[in-house]
Amino acid sequence: MQRLSLIGFGEAARTFARAARWEGPVRVFDIKTSEAATRYAKLIEYRALRLRGCETSSEAVRRARVILSLVTADQASVVGLEAASAIEEGALYLDMNSVAPGTKRMTAAKIDGAGGRYVDVAIMAPVSPQALGVPLLLAGPHAPAGGDALAAAGFTNIDVAGARIGDASAVKMIRSVIVKGIEALTAEAMIAAERAGVTKTVLASLGGEWPAQADYNLERMLVHGLRRAAEMEEVAITLDDLGVEPLMTRGTITRQRALGGLGIPSPAGLAVKLAEIEGARGTA
């Protein structure tokens, strides 16, 4: 692992690095080190995990044999272009970002055209608490080599979706229509139920584990809503490319972005979350 690089150091990359205990020779770049307000905190995160911080993404990519790209959806193609300018001949570029198949194919053309080997990787579940055991779906002509590299890095749940770039991403994007859509529907229903004073009755009528599930769904939106909205923009592109009008997905984008933009640090308990959401609305 002496020639592994990470591009992006958000929740996923931090979780993987902490679990794998990658050290020293592993290089990392995150765009927040380019901003004065967030630079110091990111450098502290690198040092805590004994990783070597880089000043640019190109510096992190240069001389690396395996690159894991873990950035926000809106930055995926940007860092892919930067990587193409510095990638070594034959180096593996594992695009683990939640973007449309078409976006991945465009990035693949840049990487492969520069002599690298692009792999479409979809992370199929939240990285916490599974960490290196999170399901990974790979696609593309270099998927087998990518799977070997990920296994060497410590990942344990790897599968290949197909030989075409975009096969893994398509599964992830279409699945997100349901997963993120249910989150958005949950938020809409729970906010309405709270204002009507019938939250407990509604949850009881749904049965099963819905009280805990509703709490979890709101937690994911409050903490990750902005990132999820960006991902759902890519889902909408995927559906449009397939000739399916993304009617429900557009609503999911709006709801995810609205809750993620409230800036509420996900307090414990559904009732407290709903009270905080209502309070934020009142303040606005």
Backbone torsions as a table, in degrees:
resi	resn	phi	psi	omega
1	MET	NA	17.9	-178.5
2	GLN	-73.1	-10.2	-179.0
3	ARG	-126.4	39.3	176.3
4	LEU	-98.3	139.3	176.2
5	SER	-131.2	147.2	176.4
6	LEU	-116.1	128.8	173.2
7	ILE	-110.1	112.8	-172.9
8	GLY	98.9	131.7	-178.6
9	PHE	-136.9	58.1	174.8
10	GLY	-91.5	-153.6	-175.3
11	GLU	-57.1	-46.2	-176.1
12	ALA	-64.1	-51.1	-178.0
13	ALA	-62.7	-41.2	178.7
14	ARG	-62.6	-43.5	-179.6
15	THR	-62.2	-44.4	-180.0
16	PHE	-64.6	-46.3	-177.2
17	ALA	-64.3	-39.3	-179.9
18	ARG	-66.1	-42.8	-178.5
19	ALA	-69.4	-38.5	-176.1
20	ALA	-83.3	-19.6	-177.0
21	ARG	57.8	40.6	172.7
22	TRP	-63.0	142.5	-176.2
23	GLU	-137.2	161.5	167.7
24	GLY	46.7	-85.0	-174.0
25	PRO	-63.9	-17.4	178.9
26	VAL	-74.3	123.1	-177.0
27	ARG	-101.3	153.1	-175.4
28	VAL	-144.8	144.0	171.6
29	PHE	-136.2	137.6	172.9
30	ASP	-134.8	139.1	-176.2
31	ILE	-59.6	-22.8	-179.5
32	LYS	-69.2	-15.8	175.3
33	THR	-76.0	-9.2	178.0
34	SER	-90.6	-5.0	-178.2
35	GLU	-112.6	128.9	-174.9
36	ALA	-56.8	-38.1	-175.1
37	ALA	-69.4	-25.1	-175.2
38	THR	-118.8	-4.7	-174.3
39	ARG	-59.8	-50.6	-173.5
40	TYR	-62.0	-42.4	-178.9
41	ALA	-62.5	-39.1	179.0
42	LYS	-67.5	-42.1	179.6
43	LEU	-61.9	-36.9	176.8
44	ILE	-63.6	-40.9	178.3
45	GLU	-61.7	-41.9	178.5
46	TYR	-60.8	-48.9	-175.8
47	ARG	-64.0	-37.3	-179.2
48	ALA	-60.9	-30.9	-179.2
49	LEU	-104.2	9.4	175.3
50	ARG	58.0	43.8	176.1
51	LEU	-105.2	155.2	-179.1
52	ARG	-94.4	112.5	179.8
53	GLY	-75.6	143.9	178.4
54	CYS	-118.0	155.1	-177.5
55	GLU	-83.2	-23.5	179.3
56	THR	-139.7	161.1	176.6
57	SER	-67.3	-34.3	178.9
58	SER	-62.5	-39.4	178.1
59	GLU	-63.0	-39.2	179.9
60	ALA	-68.4	-35.2	-177.8
61	VAL	-76.4	-36.8	-174.9
62	ARG	-58.3	128.9	178.9
63	ARG	73.5	-0.4	175.9
64	ALA	-77.8	146.2	175.6
65	ARG	-101.3	-23.1	177.6
66	VAL	-134.5	122.4	-179.8
67	ILE	-119.7	125.5	174.7
68	LEU	-102.6	117.2	178.1
69	SER	-97.1	116.3	-175.2
70	LEU	-135.5	70.6	-176.8
71	VAL	-118.6	178.9	176.9
72	THR	-71.6	156.9	-174.2
73	ALA	-56.2	-37.7	-177.3
74	ASP	-73.0	-12.7	-179.4
75	GLN	-104.1	-6.6	-172.5
76	ALA	-59.4	-48.4	-178.7
77	SER	-72.6	-29.4	178.5
78	VAL	-63.8	-50.4	-178.7
79	VAL	-70.7	-27.0	175.5
80	GLY	-64.0	-41.9	177.9
81	LEU	-65.1	-42.2	178.3
82	GLU	-63.7	-40.6	179.8
83	ALA	-63.7	-38.4	-178.1
84	ALA	-61.8	-27.0	-178.8
85	SER	-77.7	-12.4	-174.3
86	ALA	-129.5	-5.8	-171.2
87	ILE	-69.7	143.8	176.5
88	GLU	-76.6	153.6	174.0
89	GLU	-57.8	124.5	176.8
90	GLY	83.6	-3.7	179.7
91	ALA	-67.8	144.8	179.5
92	LEU	-88.5	128.4	176.2
93	TYR	-113.0	106.8	-175.8
94	LEU	-97.6	101.6	-177.5
95	ASP	-84.4	99.2	-175.4
96	MET	-98.5	17.4	-174.9
97	ASN	-86.9	153.1	-177.9
98	SER	-89.3	83.8	-179.4
99	VAL	-134.2	168.0	-176.6
100	ALA	-66.5	153.3	176.6
101	PRO	-54.3	-39.8	179.2
102	GLY	-63.2	-38.4	177.3
103	THR	-63.8	-41.8	179.2
104	LYS	-66.8	-38.1	179.3
105	ARG	-64.8	-36.5	177.9
106	MET	-65.8	-43.3	178.4
107	THR	-65.8	-40.0	178.7
108	ALA	-58.6	-41.1	179.9
109	ALA	-61.4	-37.8	179.3
110	LYS	-68.7	-47.0	-177.4
111	ILE	-66.4	-50.5	-179.0
112	ASP	-65.3	-34.6	178.2
113	GLY	-66.5	-24.3	178.8
114	ALA	-91.4	1.5	178.1
115	GLY	100.8	-1.3	178.3
116	GLY	-85.0	179.2	178.5
117	ARG	-123.2	108.9	-174.9
118	TYR	-87.2	138.5	175.8
119	VAL	-130.2	127.1	175.2
120	ASP	-81.2	118.7	-179.5
121	VAL	-124.3	129.6	175.3
122	ALA	-113.3	127.1	174.6
123	ILE	-88.3	115.8	-165.8
124	MET	-96.4	8.4	178.4
125	ALA	-160.5	165.0	174.7
126	PRO	-56.8	139.3	-176.1
127	VAL	-71.7	-22.4	177.8
128	SER	-107.8	129.9	11.1
129	PRO	-98.0	5.1	-171.6
130	GLN	-70.9	-28.6	178.1
131	ALA	53.2	-120.9	-176.2
132	LEU	-68.6	-9.5	176.4
133	GLY	-93.5	2.9	-179.8
134	VAL	-63.5	140.2	-179.7
135	PRO	-65.1	128.9	177.3
136	LEU	-118.7	131.0	178.7
137	LEU	-113.5	125.0	-175.5
138	LEU	-113.0	152.0	176.7
139	ALA	-151.4	157.8	178.6
140	GLY	114.7	165.2	-178.5
141	PRO	-62.3	-23.3	-179.5
142	HIS	-102.1	14.7	-178.8
143	ALA	-59.0	-42.7	178.6
144	PRO	-60.0	-43.4	178.2
145	ALA	-65.4	-38.0	177.4
146	GLY	-63.6	-40.0	177.6
147	GLY	-63.0	-40.3	177.4
148	ASP	-62.7	-41.7	-179.7
149	ALA	-65.7	-41.2	178.9
150	LEU	-66.5	-39.0	177.1
151	ALA	-63.1	-40.8	178.2
152	ALA	-64.4	-28.7	179.0
153	ALA	-80.8	-8.2	175.9
154	GLY	114.7	-5.0	-180.0
155	PHE	-73.6	144.6	-170.0
156	THR	-123.4	-7.6	-174.6
157	ASN	-126.8	80.8	-170.6
158	ILE	-120.5	132.8	177.5
159	ASP	-139.4	155.5	179.9
160	VAL	-108.0	127.2	-178.2
161	ALA	-87.0	-31.7	-177.9
162	GLY	172.2	176.3	-175.9
163	ALA	-90.7	-4.3	-178.6
164	ARG	-100.1	135.4	171.2
165	ILE	-59.0	130.0	-179.4
166	GLY	106.0	-16.3	179.7
167	ASP	-63.4	-42.5	179.3
168	ALA	-71.0	-43.8	-179.4
169	SER	-61.5	-38.8	179.9
170	ALA	-60.7	-42.2	177.7
171	VAL	-60.9	-47.0	-179.0
172	LYS	-62.0	-47.3	-177.0
173	MET	-63.9	-46.7	-177.0
174	ILE	-69.0	-37.4	175.7
175	ARG	-61.2	-36.4	-178.1
176	SER	-66.4	-25.3	175.0
177	VAL	-53.9	-42.1	-178.9
178	ILE	-80.9	-52.0	-172.9
179	VAL	-62.0	-53.0	-179.3
180	LYS	-73.9	-29.2	177.2
181	GLY	-65.7	-40.6	177.3
182	ILE	-64.1	-37.8	175.7
183	GLU	-58.7	-47.8	-178.7
184	ALA	-63.6	-41.5	176.7
185	LEU	-63.1	-39.2	178.0
186	THR	-60.5	-47.5	-179.7
187	ALA	-60.5	-45.2	-178.7
188	GLU	-60.9	-45.1	-178.7
189	ALA	-68.1	-43.1	-176.2
190	MET	-69.1	-38.3	177.5
191	ILE	-63.8	-43.0	178.3
192	ALA	-64.9	-42.8	-179.4
193	ALA	-63.2	-39.3	-179.8
194	GLU	-65.2	-40.8	179.3
195	ARG	-69.3	-29.5	177.8
196	ALA	-83.9	-10.0	-179.9
197	GLY	75.1	26.8	-176.3
198	VAL	-126.9	25.0	-174.2
199	THR	-57.5	-50.6	-177.3
200	LYS	-62.4	-40.1	-179.0
201	THR	-67.1	-41.0	178.5
202	VAL	-62.4	-46.5	-179.3
203	LEU	-63.8	-40.1	178.6
204	ALA	-63.6	-37.0	-179.3
205	SER	-69.3	-26.6	178.0
206	LEU	-77.0	-29.8	175.7
207	GLY	73.3	-171.4	176.2
208	GLY	58.1	-137.0	-176.0
209	GLU	-98.2	21.6	-172.5
210	TRP	-61.9	-35.4	176.8
211	PRO	-57.8	-45.7	179.1
212	ALA	-71.0	-37.4	-179.1
213	GLN	-67.0	-40.4	178.5
214	ALA	-63.1	-41.8	177.7
215	ASP	-61.3	-44.4	-179.6
216	TYR	-65.0	-43.9	-178.8
217	ASN	-61.3	-41.7	178.2
218	LEU	-68.1	-36.6	177.9
219	GLU	-60.2	-44.6	-179.9
220	ARG	-62.7	-37.7	-179.0
221	MET	-73.3	-41.0	-179.6
222	LEU	-65.2	-39.8	-177.1
223	VAL	-82.7	-40.8	-171.2
224	HIS	-119.5	13.4	-174.1
225	GLY	-57.6	-40.3	-179.0
226	LEU	-66.8	-43.6	178.0
227	ARG	-65.9	-39.0	179.7
228	ARG	-66.9	-36.5	177.3
229	ALA	-62.7	-41.2	178.0
230	ALA	-63.0	-40.7	177.3
231	GLU	-63.6	-40.9	-178.4
232	MET	-69.5	-23.9	171.2
233	GLU	-61.4	-39.5	177.2
234	GLU	-69.7	-33.0	175.4
235	VAL	-63.0	-42.8	179.4
236	ALA	-61.4	-39.4	176.6
237	ILE	-62.4	-43.2	179.2
238	THR	-58.7	-47.6	-178.8
239	LEU	-64.7	-42.7	177.5
240	ASP	-59.0	-43.2	179.6
241	ASP	-62.4	-27.9	179.8
242	LEU	-90.4	-0.3	-179.6
243	GLY	79.2	21.4	178.7
244	VAL	-111.0	117.9	-179.1
245	GLU	-67.7	124.7	-174.6
246	PRO	-83.3	59.3	-177.0
247	LEU	-60.9	-52.8	-178.4
248	MET	-69.4	-36.6	-178.1
249	THR	-63.9	-37.1	178.3
250	ARG	-61.8	-39.4	176.2
251	GLY	-65.3	-38.6	177.2
252	THR	-61.5	-42.5	178.5
253	ILE	-57.7	-48.0	-178.1
254	THR	-61.9	-45.9	-177.4
255	ARG	-69.1	-42.2	178.6
256	GLN	-61.9	-45.0	-178.5
257	ARG	-65.6	-38.0	-178.8
258	ALA	-64.1	-46.3	-179.2
259	LEU	-72.9	-39.7	178.7
260	GLY	-64.4	-28.2	-178.5
261	GLY	-82.6	-3.4	-179.8
262	LEU	-71.5	-24.3	-179.8
263	GLY	73.9	24.3	178.5
264	ILE	-88.8	126.8	-175.4
265	PRO	-79.8	39.8	175.0
266	SER	47.1	72.7	177.3
267	PRO	-65.3	160.3	-177.5
268	ALA	-72.9	136.8	174.2
269	GLY	92.8	138.5	-178.0
270	LEU	-63.1	-44.1	-177.8
271	ALA	-60.6	-40.8	-179.3
272	VAL	-68.6	-40.2	178.1
273	LYS	-59.8	-46.9	-178.8
274	LEU	-64.1	-37.6	177.3
275	ALA	-65.3	-40.4	178.6
276	GLU	-66.2	-40.1	178.4
277	ILE	-63.6	-43.6	178.6
278	GLU	-65.4	-38.7	178.0
279	GLY	-63.9	-40.6	178.8
280	ALA	-64.6	-36.8	178.0
281	ARG	-65.7	-42.1	179.9
282	GLY	-64.2	-38.9	179.0
283	THR	-65.0	-43.0	-179.9
284	ALA	-62.8	NA	NA
